[in-house]
Amino acid sequence: MNGGNLIVEVGQGDTDPIDSNGNITVTGGTIKMIGQTGFDFDGTAIYTGGDIYLNG
């Protein structure tokens, strides 16, 4: 993600607001996640800017 706003809300259970089989890169923007977990990724995560909120 490199800009904009993303809001993800998931219910109870085995669910991930953001799930990647590869890498995750966040360089800007706003991500708001509502769920029991946050990011699930198999590669690497790179965070260089923006805002990330997680409410569980």
Summary of the structure (lengths in Angstrom):
residues: 56
radius of gyration: 11.0
end to end distance: 21.5
largest distance: 30.4
contacts: 147
relative contact order: 0.35
helix: 0%
strand: 57%
